[in-house]
Amino acid sequence: MQVIVLADGDLGSRAELDAAWPGWLEADALVVAADGGARHASALGFAIDRWVGDGDSLDEAGLAALVATGVPMERSRSDKDESDTELAVMAALGMGATGLAILGGLGGARLDHALANLGLLARPELAGLDVRLLATDVRVRLLTAPAAGGGPVSATLAGRAGDMVSLLPAGADAVGVTTEGLVYPLRDEPLLVGRARGLSNVRATEVATVTLRDGVLLVVETPATL
């Protein structure tokens, strides 16, 4: 089951999202709004299934409107340790999510929020799930290897030929990176922290794959239309 998490950053229109990433939205996906992310729901054509947050970025009228429509709400204290988006991710897991699309988690005035949302991809509870940060100009996921059984981890990257694909090691060197369907192939090679070798590869076919033997790898895709 896919759950859409609506964060409070910029995300573009539904038409732009659909054009950039065809098939990104699964049928019958549920929606969790993180505080002010609730404002995006109507423009995207979504009904909110749950709202979480401390209410500091959604005014009282917005909160009252959610109450009036019967949306389940989990209001937290403002002096909490988690971000509203983090609370929304955890709520989505509690709803049984097997996949997450986090919208509005990268754009906006706060770079620290964007970095924190990228960090959420590394939560151990998300291991093995299909989790993506999504905007009209970027799609980001995280690969962590080895898998639970000790083997490599692979991801299928479906899109268009010409889309840009950057593979960026996070925290430590990414070891044993192998790609298929990219213009500049890697064959069981390392991508080293502090080096930009994995930047700006290009999808040669509609479906590409990346495999990682050990380490953590950010997979950042940019649509060819940009």
C-alpha positions, 0 to 999 in steps of 0.5 A: 500500500502506497502512502503519500506524505504531504510536507510543507515545501514547494512541490509544483502542480499535479500535472507537472508531477504526472508529466515528470514521473508517469505512474508515480501515484498508485491507485487507492493510495492514502494521504498523510499531511504533515502540518502545513502540507495539508494546504497542498491536498486540494490542488493535488486532488487528494483527500487527507486520511490523517493529519499530524503536526504541531500546528505551527504552519497551518492556521487555526482556520485550516485546522478547524476545516480539517476537524469539520471534515472529520480528518483524524488528527494527531497534534503534537507539542511544539517542543518535540524532537521529531519534525512534522514530516518525520511524524507523518512518515511514522504515521504512514508506517503505522497505517501499514505503508509498503511504499512512501512518496514524500511530496514537498520535502525538498523545495522551500526556503529552509535548506536544513529541512530539505537535508533533514528530509533526505536523512529520513530515508535512512531510518531503519524502519524504512529498510526494504520499502519503496520510499521516494522524495518526489518533486517536479524536478527531482526524485530521490531514493536511498540504497543501503547494502548489504541486504538483510541476508548479506547480499547486494541491493538493487533498484529499478529506475524506470523513466525516460531515456535521457533522464539524468541519474546521479549516484552519490555515496552517503556517509562512506564509500559505496562499494561494488556499484554496478549499473545497467541501462545508463550511458556511463556504466559502472561494473562492480566499482566504488563511488568514493565520498568526496568525489563527484564521479557518480554525478550526472549519468544519463538513462540510456533506456526506459528502465535502468538498474543500479546494484550496490554491494556495500554502503549507502547510495543516494539515487537522484533522478532529474527528468529529461525535460529540464 
